[in-house]
Amino acid sequence: MATAPVRICFVDDLLENAERLVSVLRNAGLAVRPNHVADIEDFAELIGKEAPDLVLVSVPGPINPADLTDQIGRAGKDVAVIVLVEQMDGEVRIKGFDDGAVAVELRQPALVVAVVKRQFEQLRTRREVRKLETALRESERRCDALLDSSRDPVAYVHEGMHIRANRAYLEMFGFDDFEDIESMPLLDLVASADAEGFKAVLKRMAKGEPPPDSLELHLRNQGGESFPGRMEFSSANYAGEPCVQLIIRKPAEDPALAAELVRLKERDLVTDLYNRTYFTSLLEKAADEAAGGKRNHALLLLEPDDFANLQTQVGVGQGDLLLADLAKATAAVLGPDDVAARFSDHQFAVLTTSAHLDAARELADRIRQRMSDHIFEIGQRSISLTMSVGGALICEKLNRVPALLTQATATCRAAIAEGGNRVILHDPYAEERAESSRNAHWQRLVKEALGHDDGFVLFYQPVVCLQGGDGDYHEVLLRMNSPRGEILPSYFLPAAQQSGLMPQIDRWVVSHALRKLASYGKKPPTFFVSLSAETLEDETFAGWLAEQVRQHRVSGERLVLQLSESEAATSVKQLKTLLGHLSQLHIAFAIKDFGAGLASYQLLKHVPAQYLKVDKNYLSDFAGNTEFQKKVTEICEKAHASGMMVIAPHVADMASVSVLYQCGVNFVQGNFLHEPARTMAAGAAAAG
């Protein structure tokens, strides 16, 4: 979710309100691509060119929400509309629904973010469903074409009546065309001797009971001749209608031989468990049941720990005996409705009916314990082993076999990586419950880090001069110290923002950056240090900053404070006050992510900056994207005309560096040039 770009159209009289919402949504981890309109004509033009994913409309505002939804409907677009109101009540909520929109209070930013995320996720789900429906229709067309060429007699029956039959089926019963059999009751093709029994089967199916797997009975053709056959049933859909697929086969001359051939087709010869192919078909059926809300299942993957060493102990020739004993021990724990299979070389799979994950975990732990307690006799050796178990609940939220296998495999690998002899199951419902717990965890770690001088650590990335600058420049980047290494800010900063800890973090970074600058001699580098929007609300920050500069005896010219464009646009008044103090201290200011907002150049009229950092989205495949090159050239021309210098971050290759130089960019930085490091890169001013 956090990486998917969200195209949002803001409908508001004031551009500043839209900028503020952009900032809120981006701080929540959404990659917002904004547009702004103030009248219905502009909105109609936007819908006609490139429809947004979401529309956020302020009420009262320039456009009535009903007019927006009407315009969206006429354009045939699927766009979610969110109405932003100052105060919510039942009448406002109902009015929003009547207009085809969801209403939310603007003064509750967290709720706005939650509604935007939910509406966007639902939109993506609808799009995915439409893609799947298109793919399904194409598959049905191909299957229908294959049906006619099949040698097996196949028909589709709805409520006991034929709705489709292939050529082989028609020939078996002596019909020339499907019109001769269309809407004919299936019972008419059953010989009178078996008619009553078959009628009872049809009645049970009419009550919603599943059809039997197969039936041995006598059939009759159009001429009244009777012949033996075996009907094989399976649930299906035809032309969007639920029905039963019917395949008719001639009974085997030797039933025992036929049963043995079926067993060999379904079973693994070494373990006598089901093989992967047959087990996967059962898994598909279980997933279909879960998707339809009928009942849940659970998939377990079992793998003996350190199997390579076990195989060395017993010898390669005895490895199959060990696998057979493992299969036997596993099957002894399972219930009558549980199904086991040899899923890969030394991995087993279990499918069990499970209303919730606790029952599946209990079964998995019984299997694990059984293996741990059991002694396996292989030849002249006695072997003890442990088993790791991973798995996932098959439910409405997780009902696609590839995703199930991915989750189950990941948890099995995690169980092995954590030392083995353990059970780890994926709970699709646990993510939402775990989010608040993770936030509380990171908030605690941030508070602990702020309480220690070495709780955080600064990294430095060179900002390389291409033209128009002297000296060494570095961006200061924050990491959190931990026993296992440094932690990236993407993990802990969201929790810090939610808990109001960003001003404290900003002060920690600034004070330690000044301390680092104080350790240099006559030619210290210039540091770019990021601030958060929350710090702009802190009226004591400017005084504190002045005291820090005096205390560390550092020239303010060696410090550049930077803020993102979206945050700057929503805090212009507070920012202008801070910039007045910064100018007295000779501290420069940079705007990050420039060009991503709704009115980037208009912002420069109110916020005097010395540096502009181009939004990273313009630098993707920069050397081959002429549109982005034109945009960066335009930014450089306007910046240079106002005495500002331009920085291109996240540069990916040397070809981009060359083109950026031609565009007029003053500085470049990125991991391609030099990754962030604890120590200053070669070329920085040496300590005195």
N, C-alpha and C positions, 0 to 999 in steps of 0.2 A: 504493500500500500504506500509506503513512504517514498518509494522510488518511481511510482507511476505518475506521469505528468497529468495534472487536472486542469482542463481548460474551463475557466470560470468567467462568465460575463457579469459584471457588477452594474446594477441599474440604480443610480443615485444622483441627486443634484450636485453633491459635493464630491470632488475627486479625492479629497483628503480622507473621507470616510472609507472609500474603496481601498486606498493605500493602507489604512489602518487594518482592515480585514485581511489584506494580502499578507501583511506582517504577522498577524496572529496565526494565520493558516500555515505560513512557512515555518514559523517557530514551532508549530506542532508537527513538523516533519513532512508536510505536503509540498510537492513540487508544483507550484501554481503557475499557470500561464494565463495572465489576466487580460481582460478586455473591459472597456468601460463605455457605456452608452447612456444618453440622457433623453432620448426620444424614440418613439416607436419606429420611425423611418430608419434610423441607424440600426436598430435591433433587427428589422426585417432584412436589411442589407447583410448584416453579420450572419444571420441564420441562412441566408441564401448562399453565402460563400463557404463558410466553415462553421458549422454549428458547434457551440460550446457543449461541454459535458453538463455543467450546472449553471443556473442563473440565480444570482442572489439579488433580490429586489427589495429596496427599502420602502416601507409604508408608514406615513405618507411619502410619496415620491413622484418622480416625473412620469411614470407609466403605471397604469393599473395592472395588477397581477393577472386579472382575467384577460386583458388584452394580450399580455405576453403568452399565456398558455394558448390562446386562440391563434396567435401568429405561429407558434410552434406546431400546433395541430395542423394548420393549413400547409405548413412546409413539410409535414410528414416526418418530423424528427422526434427522436426519443431523448428529451432533455428534462432533467429534474429542475423544478423551480422551488426555491426556498425564500419565504417571505420573512424579512427582518423587521420586527416591530419593537417599539420601546417598552411596551407592557403587554403581557399575555393574559388572556382570559378565555373562557370557553367559547364566547362568541367570535373572538378573533381566530381561534383555532378552527372552528367550523367554517368560517368565511374562507380561510386559507384552503381547506379541503374542497370547498365548493368551487374555488378558482383553480383547482388542480395543483395545489402547492402544499408545502409543509411550512407551518409558521414557527418561528423561534424568536426568543427575546435577544435583542442585540446586546443588552447589557450583561449577558452571560456568555463570555467568549468560549469557555470550555464546552458549553452546550452547543454553540454554533459550530465549533470544530467537530464535535461528535456527530451532529446532524449531517454536516458536509461529508464526513467520512462514510457514514452509513448510506447516504444517498448515492455517493459515487460507487461504493461497493455494490449496491443493488443495481446500478446502471451497468457496471461491468458484468454482473451476473446475467442480466437480461441480454447483453450483447453476446456473451458466451453461449447462452441457451439458443439464441438465433443462429449462431454458427453451427451448433450441434444439430439443430433442426434441419439446416440446409444440408449438412453432411449426412444426416439420417435419410432425408429424401433421396439423395443421390445413391446411398447404399441400397435403399429399397428398390430403386429403379434397376440397379445392377442385379440385385437378388431376384427380381421378377424376371429379368431376362435369362438368368441362369436357371430359374425354376422350370421354364419350358424345355430347356435342353437336358434336364435331369432324367436319368433312366429310372429313378425311383418314383413310384406313384405318390404325388404329394397334393394335398388339398387343404384349404382353410375353411373352417366351419364356425359360424356364429349362431348361437342359440339353436344348435342342431341343424342349421341349414347351410348348404354349400355357398360360399361367396367367391371361391377361386379354386381352380383345379388345373394341373398341368396336363400335357399331352399324354404322358404315360398313365396317369390316373384315368383319363377318359378312355383310353384304349383298353385298360384292364376291365372296365365295366361295359365296354361296347358302345360308347357314345362317340359321335362324330365331332360335335362342337360343345363348347361350355354352355351355350344357351339351352342345350338339352338337359343339363343337370343343374343349372342355376336355380337357386332357391329350393332345390329338392331336399327333403329331409334325409339326413344321413341314415336314419333308421330304415329307409326304403332299400338300402343296399346291404342290409344284414339279413341273413337267412332266418326263416321263421323259427328254427330250433333255438337260436340264440337271441331272438328279438326281445323277449321279456327281460333277460339279464342285461342286455345292452340298454334297454329303456331305463332301467334302474340307475345305470351309470350316468345317463344323460340327465336324469332328475337331480342326482347329487351335484353334477356340474352346474346345473341351473341355479342351485342354491348357493353357489360360490365356492364349493369344494374344488380343490385342484384335480385335474384329470389324472387317471392312472398312468404309469409310465408306458404300459403296453397291455394289450388284450389279445388272447388267442381265441378266435371265433371263426364261424363260417359266414362267408359273404355270398352275394348273388349278383349276377350281371344283368344287363337289360333284358336278356332273353330268358331270365329265370333260372339259369344254371348256377348251381352252388359250388363253391370252392373254398378251401381253407386259407386263412391269412392271419397275419399278426398286425394289429393296429398299434402304432407308436404315437403317443400324444405329447404335446408340449405347448405351453402357453405362448401366445404370439400376438402381434398387432398387424392388421392389414388395413391400409387406407385410413389409418388413424383410429380404427375400431379394435377393441380387444377381441381376440378370437382364439381358436385352438388350431394348431398346425397338426395335420394328420399325415403320417407316412404309412403306407401299407407294404408289408414285406411277405414273401412266401415263407411259410414255416420251414425250419431247418429239418432235413431228413434225419439227422441225429441230434436231438436236443442237448444231450450231454456234451457233444463236441462243440455245438454252438455256444453253450454256456462257457466252456473252457476258452474258446477263442475270445469271447467278450472279456473274460477275466484277464487273459494275457494282454489284451489291448489296454486295460485300465490299470494294471498292476505293475509295480517294480519287481523284477525277478529276484533281486538280492534280498530285499526286506519284506516282500509281500504286502507292502503298503501301497496305496494308490500312487501312480506316477504323477509327474508335474502337470502333464497335459490334462489328465482327467480332473485332477484337483483344481486346476485353474477354472475349468468349466463349472465346478461346484462353487467356487469362489465368486464367479460371475452371477450365479443364481442368488447367492446370499446377498451380494451387493444390490441386486435388483429388489430383493425383498426389503432391505433396509431403506433404499431410496423411496420405495412406495409406502414407507411407514408401517410395514407389517410387523417385522421383528428385527432385532439387532443380532449380530453375530460378532465373533472376535476371531482375528487371525493371529496365530502364534508362530514364530519362527524359532526353532531350537537348534543349537549348535554346540557340540562338545568342545570344551576349552582345550586349547593347545593340541588339536587333533594331529598335526604333523608329528609331534613327539610321540603321541599314542601309537601312531602307525609305525613309527620306528621301533617302538618297544615290541609290538606283536609281529612285525614284518609285513611287507606289502601283501604277501599272499594271504595273510590272515585278516587283513583289513575289512574284507567283506563280511567275515564272521562277526567282527565287532559291530559293524553297522547293523547286521541282522539282529544281534542281541539288543542293541540300543532301540531298534524299532519295536522289538517284543516288549521291552521294559516300558517304553512310552505307551504302547497300546494297552498295557495292563492298568494304567492309571486313568485312561479315558472312559467316559460314560458311553452309553449305548448310542447316543445321537452325535457324538463327536467323531470327526473324520480326520485321519492322519495320512500324510504322504511323505515320500522321499522327494524333497524339493530340489536339491542339487547334490553334489558329490557327497558331502557329509552334513548336510543341513536338512532338517525335517520341518514339516509344517503341520499345524493342527487348526481345524476349523470347528468352532464350538458355538452353539447357540448361547448368547449372553445378553441379558437385558441391560446390563451395565458393566463397567470395567472391573468392579470388585470381584465378580464371579470369575471372570477371565484370569484375573491376577491370582486368585486362589488356585485355579487349575494349573496355571503356569508354575506356581510355587510347589505344588504337589509333584509335578514332573521333575522340577529341579531337585527337590529333596530326594525323590526316588533314585535319581541318578547318583546323587552324592552318597547315599547309603548303600547302594548296590555294589557287589563285587562281581565282575565279569570274568568268566573262565574261558580263556582263549588259548587252545592248545595246552601247553604246560605252564602257562603264565596266568596269574591272577591280576586283573587290572581294575583299578579304581579311577574314577574320573568325575569331573563336574560339568555342568551344562549351563550355558547362558541362554536366556529366553528374552526375545523382544516381541513386540506385538502391537496391534492397534484395534480399536473398537470399530466395527463396521456399522455405521449408523447413517442417519439422514445427512449429517454434516460431512461424513467421509464415506463415500459410496462408489468411488471409481477405483477399479482394480489397480491401475498403475500407481495411483497415489497411495493406496493401501500398502502395496508392496514396498514402495519407497519408505514410508513411515516405519513399517515393521522391520525392514532391513536396517534402517538407521538406528532404531532402538536396540536391535540385536548387536550391531557393531558397538554401540555405546556400552552395552552390558559387558561385552568382551574387553573393551578398552579400559573399563573401570576395575578390571581384575578378574572378571568372570564369576561364575557361580552366583548369578544374581538375575533378577527379573526387572526389566524396564519396559513399560507399556506406554504407548502414546495415547493421550486422552484428548480428543478433539474439542472437548468442552472446557479444558483446563486453561487454555490460553488467556481467555478473558479474566479468569480468576487469578491467574498468575501475574497479570500486568500490574495490578495495584501492589502486589507483594514485591515485584521487582523494583517499582518506583521507591517504595519504602526502604528497600535494601540500598539502592544507590544514594538516596537522600542521607542515609546514615553514614555511608562511606564518604560522601562529600563533606559532611559536618566533621567527621574524624580527620579528614585530610586538611581542612581549614584550621584545625586545632594543632597541627604540627608544622613546623617550618619546612620539613621535607615531605609533606603529604602530597604535594604536587611537584612536578619538575617541568622546566622549560626546554623546549626544543627550538632549533633555529634553522630556517631555510633561506638560502641566499636569494636576494632579489637582484637579478643581473641587469646592469645598465647597458642599454643598446645605444642610446644617444641622449644628450642633454643632461647628464648628471655626473657628479664626482663623488668619490668615496665608496665605502662599503655599506650595503643595505641588507638587512635581514628581517624576515617576518618572525615574530615570536609566537610559538605555538604551545598550547598547554597539554600536558598529559598528567594522569594520576599515577602516583607510585603504588605498586603492590608487590607482594612477595614473588609473584610470577612474572613481573615485568611491568612496563608502562601500559596504562589503559587509555585508549583513544577517547576524546571528548564526546563522540557520538553516543557513547554508552551512558555517561553520567550527566552531561549538560541538560538533557530534557528533564530529568528529575530535579536538577538544581533550579531550572527555570520555574517549574511547578511549585517549588517550596520557597521561592523568593531569595535564593542564595546567590544569584548572579552578581549583585553589587559587591559582596564579600570576595567572590572569586576574581572579579575585575581588579579589586584593590591588591589582592595577592599577586596577580600577574604584573601589574604596573610596578609595585614596590620591588619585586625581584628582578624585573627588567632593568630598573634604575640601578639596583645594586650591581648587576652585571656590567652596565655601562660605566659605573664608577670605578671598576677594576681596570679600565683601559687607560692608556696614556694620553698623549696629545692628539691622537687621531682615532677616536672611538668610532664605531660604526653607527649607523642610524637604524633604529628599531621601529618596525610597524607592530603596534599592539592593538588588538581588537577590544572594543567595549560592547556591552549589552545595552539594550534600550532601557532596562531597569535602572542603570546607573544614571541616566539622564534625569530621572526623577529624584535623585539624591542631591539635595541642595548643598550638602557639605562636601561633595566630592572635589569641587574645584579648590576649596581651601586646603583640603587634605593633600591634593596633588601638588600644590605650591609648596607645602611643607616638605613633602617627599623630595622634590627637586632640590630645595635648599639643603636638606639633610644629607643627601648623597652627593651634593656639589657637582651636579651634572647639568650641562647646558640643555635647555629645553629644545634646542634645534636638533638634538639627536633622538628625539622621540616624535613619532607620528601615531596619533590615535585614529582608529578607523571604526566605521559603523556601516552596516548594510544599508543599501538604498531604501528598502522597504521600511526599516526601522527609523531611518532619518526622515522619511516623508511623513511618518505619523507622529513625529515628535519635533516638528520644526521649531516651535517656540522655545522649548527647553534646550534644544540643540544650539540655537542661536545664542542663548545665554551662556552656555558652556564655551562656545567658540570665542566669545568675547574674552573670557578668562584665559583660554589657551593662547590667544594672540599676545596677551601680556607676558606670558611665559615663553613665547617664541616656539610653542609646540604646534606642529602642523596637523592637518586633518585630512583623512582619505575616506572616500565613499566606496564601499565594496559592492560587488554584484551590480555595477552600474549598467543600465540599459535594460534591466529586467522589469522595471516598474511601468506604471501607466503614463507618467509624465516626467521622464527622467530629466530632460533639459529644463523644464520649468522649475524643478527642484533647485537647480544650480543658481537660479535668480535669488533664492532665499538663503542658501547654505554655501558660504564661501569655502571651497575646498582647495587644497593644493595638489591632491592626487585623486585620480579616478581608477578604480580597479574594474576592468571589464567583466561582465557577468560570464561565468564559466560556460554557460550554454552556447555562447557564441564561438567558443574555442574548440568545439567538438568537430573533428575532421576539418580543421580550419583551412589547411593548405588546399583542399579540394572544394571548398564551399564559397563560391563567389558572392553569394548573398551576405554571408557573415563577414566576409572581407570588406564589403561596401559599408556595412554597419560599423565595423571597428574603425575604418577610415574616417567615417563621419564623426564618430566620437572623438577621435584624435584631433581632427580639424577644429571642432568646437572647443575642445579642452585647451588646445594650444593658443587659440584666439583669446582665451580668458586667462592665460598664464598658468594653466594647470598641466601636470604631467600625467601620462597614462601608463598603467601597469596591466600586463596580461598574465594572469595566474593560470595554473593548470595547463601549461604548455606541454604538448605530448611528443613532439618530434622536432628535428632540426629544420625540416621543410617549413613547418609553421613559424619557426623563429625568423626565417628569411622573409616570409611573407609579412609577418608582423612588423619587421623593420621597415619594409616598403610602405606599410600602412601608416607609419609614423609613431608606433608605440615606443615609449621611452624605456620601459623596464619589462623583463619577463621573469617568470618563476615557474617552477613545477618539478615534479619528481624526476622527470626526464633529465633535467639539468642537474639537480642535486636533491636527494631526499632529506627530509628534516632529520636533524641529528642533535645530540646533547651538546656537542662541541661545535664551535664556529668553523665553517668551511674555510679551506685554504684561500687566502686572499683577503680575509678580514683583517682589520687592524689588530696588531699584536698587543698584548697586555704590556703596560709600562713597566 
